[in-house]
């Protein structure tokens, strides 16, 4: 709080020295321009239309729309994003400003987070602005729910059915009661399992223990009547259970099921303009999250006899406040505080349900200066982060960890259609409680001496907009010091350790082009090279699950009025993985997946918008792996109806 007070005094003194003849700026208008110009990285935006066409039931389905992203399901059954080779713990996922990842392990199963209330997704690669807080060293994915301000009421119904008793039903309604706007949504989905490719030797054709079902509720209340104040109160409830397909061709696979996964989130956020001329703005978000989970571990593949049970409860309180103020006609100063306190309670059957309590407190204080020139904007930011673990279960206490972050960037606009971007940043990620102290039901050996991993990233990019589309290209280089990776131990166990140095570089291109009124296409291509330093000081050691090539092509064709077809091609090549019990990495087969969608859109009584669609994923029934021992689904058929009233 002292830093905020000093900042207010500092900005007031500078304003007092500014002459009356200086032009007055409206910060709301400036911030809109900032979203377009002040970003010193190329931002990828995914809108509601793209989400609809992807028929994305949950966030794991959205991953194929994001350039440089690999979607991977691990042996715990969690579906995760990997961006430019960066791990899931190095990425910040925000839903309406609230971190999605559970701090205990700084990850979340994206297959359990629905998409029916999402309006847009914004993706920043690499080290972002310092105002995002601690631990964001590989990118930020900002997920935004439907905005309620100045929009007509919406009523939406949809259902989706597919193979293996796959089904989904959802409904959404928005409206207004006096001065309050509201949104209410519900979704129920289930699946008995997913089919394996025909070439895979399987007695049933369905992946063992791949069932899931989920009930999701979402509510939002907004107040926008005062032009100087915007307030939102949101609630989210997720109740799911699922099986974890066991790894193939390993001696001791996990035989796990999640009979309980309940998550409840309350978020209060808004914007405030504290001065008359709107030259200052406060953005804030405060939330509380409760997650209850249970893992049942079985003795064998029959799933009839329980070997162990792990019960967990996570309670997390997050807070973020960003104060922005125009210093003069050329400069905008930001100061922010963000952080969380999280408590993880763990009870394990083999320990007679003895209660182990873990706690972590993370705080980040940061400031950023944005300076506007005629055609060039400069950004400079500093941050100081701290992580304390006052409770470590039955493990010895550990001293607090501290680190700093720095970020510099510029964007130069040659004209309204072409711009050049450059950024340089340094940031650390603190190890999570689970990485340091958890044995993961006997699979891992804890390592409380893990150090923070530190990333330094340089990135340059060029953006060109034209009448029929856009073209973006980015070159990036990251040096990761003390990178946290897993290593194999005797007895088929793993342990997380710090690697001396990991180097990653590559190129990413994103192209959007509209050939005609009937045909448009988007092409994403990423080349990635990621190696760790060996004992000889050379960057030659192979790393897990960092494909050198990630690419996708989406073609949309409108053959006749009201009819739309989509052709999706997803390619991943040259990646390696560590099989359990093996000391050497082995190359996974490259794969090209083809998806096809057809939809017919029409209106009833010129009022109700209706879409009837069908989709075939993995048309050629390709057998492929994103991780050794875990084959992905084969050919899948889906169909459904969406109606907007």
Secondary structure, DSSP 4 states (H G I P E B T S, - for coil): -HHHHHHHHHHHHHHHTS-TTSPP--HHHHHHHHHHHT-SSPEEEEEHHHHHHTT-SBHHHHGGGSTTEEEEE-TTS-EEEEETTB-GGGEEEEETTEE-SBTTTTB--GGGSB-TTEEEEEEEESS--GGG-TT-SSEEEEEEEPP-TT----EEEEEEEETTTEEEEEEEEEEEETTEEEEEEEEEEEES--BPPTTS--SSSB-TT--EEEEEEEEEEEE-SSTTEEEEEEEEEEEEEEEEPPPSS-SS---EEEEEEEEEEEEEEEEE--STT--EEEEEEEEEEEEEEEEEEESSTT--SEEEEEEEEEEEEEEEEEEEEEEETTEEEEEEEEEEEEEEEEEEGGGTT-EEEEEEEEEEEEEEEEEE-SSEEEEEEEEEEEEEEEEETTSPP---EEEEEEEEEEEEESSSSEEEEEEEEEEEEPPPHHHHH--TTTTEE--TTPPPEEEEEEEEEEEEEETTEEEEEEEEEEEEEEEEEEEEETTTEEEEEEEEEEEEEEEEEEEEEE-SSSEEEEEEEEEEEEEEE-TTS-EEEE-TT--SEEEEEEEEE--STTEEEEEEEEEEES-EEE-TT-SSEEEPPPEEEEEEEEEEEEEETTTEEEEEEEEEESTT----BSSTT-BPP--EEEEEEEEE-
